Amino acid sequence: MARDRRKGPKPGRAGQRRRGAPGAHTHHAAPLALTEEGVPAAVPDAPRPSPVVSVTAESRARYPWLPARVIAGSRWRGPGHLQVRVDETGTAVP
């Protein structure tokens, strides 16, 4: 069986190269602001993250599938397509 000794790109999709004008302008994202520790800093107009709250004992008794700590304002789905929202005080309401 003869070996294929052709030079150049391989046939098919693997041999296709990206075409474009050499030196064409490419879009670069704006640089990230970093803190002194090297962690990305939040932008000034970013919304504050929601706090983590403990779910009240009453809400856990009514909805036993809720975890003990959740993010305030999060929605949780339970059995039977029941949805509850946990507010900033840890109270779950449908």
WODA-V108918 format. One record per residue. RES is the residue in three letters. OMEGA is omega in whole degrees, 0 to 359 (999 if undefined). NEAR is the number of other ideal C-beta (glycine too) atoms within 10 Angstrom. D_FIRST is the distance of its C-alpha to the first C-alpha in Angstrom with 1 decimal. Layout:
RES,OMEGA,NEAR,D_FIRST + RES,OMEGA,NEAR,D_FIRST
//
This chain:
MET,184,2,0.0 + ALA,176,4,3.8 + ARG,178,5,6.6 + ASP,184,6,9.6 + ARG,180,5,12.5 + ARG,175,8,15.3 + LYS,176,4,18.7 + GLY,184,6,21.2 + PRO,179,10,21.8 + LYS,178,10,19.3 + PRO,178,10,19.5 + GLY,186,7,21.9 + ARG,182,6,25.0 + ALA,182,7,23.7 + GLY,181,9,23.4 + GLN,176,10,26.9 + ARG,182,6,29.6 + ARG,181,4,33.3 + ARG,179,5,35.1 + GLY,181,8,38.7 + ALA,178,6,41.1 + PRO,181,4,40.8 + GLY,180,6,44.0 + ALA,181,6,44.9 + HIS,175,6,47.5 + THR,182,6,46.4 + HIS,176,4,48.9 + HIS,179,6,49.9 + ALA,178,5,52.0 + ALA,181,5,55.5 + PRO,179,6,55.7 + LEU,174,9,56.9 + ALA,181,10,60.3 + LEU,175,10,60.2 + THR,179,9,63.0 + GLU,179,6,64.0 + GLU,181,6,61.9 + GLY,180,6,58.8 + VAL,178,9,58.8 + PRO,181,9,58.5 + ALA,178,12,62.0 + ALA,177,12,63.2 + VAL,186,8,64.2 + PRO,184,6,68.0 + ASP,179,5,68.0 + ALA,178,8,65.6 + PRO,179,6,67.2 + ARG,178,6,68.3 + PRO,179,9,66.1 + SER,181,12,67.6 + PRO,173,9,69.2 + VAL,182,10,68.3 + VAL,174,18,71.1 + SER,179,14,72.1 + VAL,182,20,72.5 + THR,180,16,76.1 + ALA,179,10,77.0 + GLU,179,11,78.4 + SER,178,20,75.1 + ARG,178,16,73.1 + ALA,180,9,75.4 + ARG,182,14,75.0 + TYR,186,18,71.2 + PRO,180,9,70.0 + TRP,177,11,66.3 + LEU,175,19,67.1 + PRO,183,10,66.0 + ALA,180,9,68.8 + ARG,180,11,67.8 + VAL,175,20,66.4 + ILE,181,11,66.1 + ALA,180,15,69.3 + GLY,182,12,68.8 + SER,178,14,65.7 + ARG,181,10,65.3 + TRP,179,16,64.3 + ARG,180,10,63.3 + GLY,180,14,64.6 + PRO,179,8,64.6 + GLY,179,5,65.5 + HIS,177,6,64.3 + LEU,178,11,67.3 + GLN,175,10,67.0 + VAL,177,19,69.2 + ARG,181,14,69.6 + VAL,183,25,70.8 + ASP,184,14,73.2 + GLU,179,10,74.2 + THR,180,11,76.7 + GLY,179,19,74.2 + THR,180,15,75.7 + ALA,178,22,73.2 + VAL,179,10,74.3 + PRO,999,9,72.6
//
